[in-house]
Amino acid sequence: MRADPFAQLKLLDVQALDSRLDVLRHRAATLPENAELRRLSAEIAELRSAEGTLRTEVDDLTREQRRADADVEQVKARRVRDQQRLDSGAVRNPKDLERLQHELISLGRRIGDLEDAELEVMERLETAQGALADVRARVQQVAAQGRELTATRDRVATEVQAEAEAVTVERAEAVTGLPPELLALYDQLRAQKDGVGAAHLRARRCEGCSLQLDSAELARIAELRSDEVVRCEECGRILVRTAESGL
């Protein structure tokens, strides 16, 4: 294949623009903010699950505390009634008086036990409420981080997209006037060679694969016409010759 030396040289400009576009596409696809947002989303999901569990625990303990309060109040009310009966002098039978006094003692012990149980429930409830408050605070904190990070991600993505669009326009201008056959070969090689279809032959080295050409190959290339399209014998990419090629 033959192509004007200037057209071949222009391929290096096209390659540089295509490489820049590849970098921008990769950057858009791998924004670090997206990975962090996924991590925050996973943390939010875990926190919401923990929040639901703790909320259920708080509700259960709240009901348990109400029952404990009611039990204490019920026994206290009974003790008050018995004490009033005792104090009123209405009970005169010695055995009845003895039973009433024993019952008052038993009720006092019962109240003590119930108040201990009530205190235990209150402590458990306070611990669960504290844990629930901590989880909810963390949810708000993570959500705020997510909103801030989303704003940053969107700003960076917009900047990358704007630059990519500008480079795309510049690339369209750069390929204008290039021979279709040369451009087709370049595009084919780019697809096959990790995005690099044309490379500079600089100081006797292919900048596409970094191979230094041997003397025989360099001599062969030096004998070719300037419009001959040269391919690297190692990687197959288009080699663009310039004054820096060392031929």
C-alpha positions in Angstrom: 0.0 0.0 0.0 1.1 3.5 -0.8 0.1 6.8 0.8 1.4 10.3 0.8 4.1 10.7 3.5 2.2 13.6 4.9 -0.9 11.5 5.3 1.1 8.8 7.1 2.5 11.5 9.4 -1.0 12.7 10.1 -1.8 9.2 11.3 0.3 9.9 14.3 -1.9 12.8 15.2 -5.0 10.6 14.7 -3.4 7.9 16.9 -2.6 10.5 19.6 -6.2 11.6 19.6 -7.6 8.1 19.6 -5.3 7.2 22.5 -6.6 10.3 24.4 -10.2 9.2 23.7 -9.4 5.7 25.0 -8.0 7.2 28.2 -11.1 9.4 28.6 -13.5 6.5 28.0 -11.6 4.4 30.5 -11.6 7.2 33.0 -15.4 7.7 32.5 -16.0 3.9 33.0 -13.7 3.7 36.1 -14.4 6.8 38.1 -13.2 6.1 41.6 -16.3 7.9 42.9 -18.4 5.1 41.5 -16.6 2.5 43.5 -16.9 4.5 46.6 -20.6 5.1 46.0 -21.1 1.4 45.6 -19.4 0.8 48.9 -21.5 3.5 50.6 -24.6 2.0 49.1 -23.7 -1.4 50.5 -23.0 0.2 53.9 -26.4 2.0 53.8 -28.1 -1.4 53.1 -26.4 -3.0 56.1 -27.2 0.0 58.3 -30.9 -0.1 57.2 -31.0 -3.8 58.1 -29.5 -3.1 61.5 -31.9 -0.2 62.0 -34.8 -2.4 61.3 -33.6 -5.1 63.8 -32.9 -2.4 66.4 -36.3 -0.7 65.9 -38.0 -4.0 66.4 -36.0 -4.6 69.5 -36.8 -1.1 70.9 -40.6 -1.7 70.2 -40.5 -5.1 71.9 -38.6 -3.7 74.9 -41.0 -0.7 75.1 -43.9 -3.0 75.3 -42.1 -5.2 77.9 -41.3 -2.1 80.0 -45.0 -1.1 79.9 -46.0 -4.5 81.1 -43.4 -4.4 83.8 -44.6 -0.9 84.9 -48.2 -2.2 85.0 -47.2 -5.3 87.0 -45.4 -3.1 89.6 -48.3 -0.7 89.8 -50.8 -3.5 90.1 -48.9 -5.1 93.0 -48.3 -1.8 94.7 -52.0 -1.0 94.5 -52.8 -4.3 96.1 -50.3 -3.6 98.9 -51.9 -0.2 99.5 -55.3 -1.8 99.8 -54.0 -4.4 102.2 -52.2 -1.8 104.2 -55.4 0.3 104.4 -57.3 -2.8 105.6 -54.7 -3.4 108.2 -54.6 0.2 109.3 -58.4 0.6 109.4 -58.7 -2.1 112.2 -61.4 -3.8 110.2 -59.5 -7.1 110.5 -59.6 -8.3 114.0 -59.2 -12.0 113.8 -55.6 -12.8 114.8 -55.1 -15.4 112.1 -56.5 -13.0 109.5 -54.2 -10.3 110.8 -51.2 -12.7 110.5 -52.1 -13.7 107.0 -52.5 -10.1 106.0 -49.2 -9.1 107.5 -47.5 -12.1 105.7 -49.1 -11.0 102.5 -47.8 -7.5 102.9 -44.3 -8.9 103.4 -44.7 -11.1 100.3 -46.1 -8.2 98.3 -43.1 -6.1 99.3 -40.7 -8.8 98.1 -42.7 -9.2 94.9 -42.5 -5.4 94.3 -38.8 -5.6 94.8 -38.4 -8.4 92.3 -40.7 -6.7 89.8 -38.8 -3.4 90.1 -35.5 -5.2 89.6 -36.9 -6.8 86.4 -38.3 -3.4 85.4 -34.9 -1.8 85.9 -33.3 -4.5 83.8 -35.7 -3.9 80.9 -35.2 -0.2 81.2 -31.4 -0.6 80.9 -31.8 -2.9 77.9 -34.2 -0.5 76.3 -31.8 2.4 76.9 -29.0 0.4 75.3 -31.1 -0.5 72.3 -32.3 3.1 71.9 -28.7 4.3 72.0 -27.6 1.8 69.4 -30.6 2.7 67.2 -29.7 6.4 67.5 -26.1 5.7 66.6 -27.2 3.7 63.5 -29.6 6.4 62.4 -26.8 9.0 62.8 -24.5 6.9 60.7 -27.2 6.5 58.0 -27.5 10.3 57.8 -23.7 10.7 57.7 -23.3 8.1 55.0 -26.2 9.5 53.0 -24.6 13.0 53.2 -21.3 11.5 52.0 -23.1 9.9 49.2 -24.8 13.1 48.1 -21.5 15.0 48.2 -19.7 12.2 46.3 -22.5 12.0 43.7 -22.1 15.7 43.0 -18.3 15.3 42.6 -18.8 12.2 40.3 -21.3 14.0 38.1 -19.0 17.1 37.9 -16.0 15.0 36.9 -18.1 12.9 34.5 -19.4 16.1 32.8 -15.8 17.4 32.5 -14.6 14.1 31.0 -17.6 14.0 28.6 -16.9 17.5 27.4 -13.3 16.8 26.8 -14.1 13.6 24.9 -16.6 15.5 22.7 -13.9 18.1 22.0 -11.3 15.4 21.1 -13.9 13.6 18.9 -14.4 16.8 16.9 -10.6 17.3 16.6 -10.3 13.7 15.5 -12.9 14.1 12.8 -10.9 17.1 11.5 -7.7 15.2 11.7 -8.9 12.3 9.5 -10.3 14.6 6.9 -8.5 14.0 3.6 -6.7 10.8 4.7 -6.8 8.0 2.1 -9.7 5.7 2.9 -7.6 2.6 2.4 -5.0 3.9 4.9 -7.6 4.9 7.4 -9.3 1.5 7.1 -6.1 -0.3 7.7 -5.3 1.9 10.7 -8.8 1.3 12.2 -8.5 -2.4 11.6 -5.1 -2.6 13.3 -6.3 -0.4 16.2 -9.0 -2.9 16.9 -6.5 -5.7 16.9 -3.6 -4.1 18.6 -4.9 -2.7 21.9 -5.9 0.6 20.4 -2.6 1.4 18.7 -2.7 1.1 14.9 0.1 3.4 13.9 3.4 4.0 15.7 6.4 6.3 15.2 9.6 4.7 14.0 11.9 6.7 16.3 15.7 6.0 16.8 15.3 2.7 15.0 12.6 1.5 17.4 8.9 0.9 16.9 7.1 2.8 19.5 4.1 0.5 19.2 5.9 -2.6 20.6 9.2 -1.0 21.7 11.1 -3.4 19.4 14.4 -2.1 18.0 14.6 -3.0 14.4 17.7 -5.0 13.2 20.1 -3.5 10.7 18.8 -5.6 7.8 15.2 -4.5 8.3 16.3 -0.9 8.7 18.3 -1.1 5.5 15.3 -2.6 3.7 13.0 0.2 5.0 15.5 2.8 4.0 15.4 1.6 0.4 11.6 1.9 0.2 9.9 4.9 -1.4 8.7 7.5 1.0 5.0 6.8 0.1 5.3 3.1 0.9 3.3 2.1 3.9 5.7 0.2 6.2 4.5 -2.3 8.8 6.5 -3.4 11.9 7.8 -6.9 11.4 7.1 -7.7 15.1 3.7 -6.2 15.9 2.3 -5.5 12.4 1.4 -1.9 13.2 1.9 0.9 10.6 5.4 2.4 11.1 5.5 6.1 10.4 8.9 7.3 9.3 10.3 10.8 10.1 13.7 12.5 10.3 14.0 10.9 13.8 13.7 7.4 12.6 17.5 6.8 12.4 17.4 5.4 8.8 
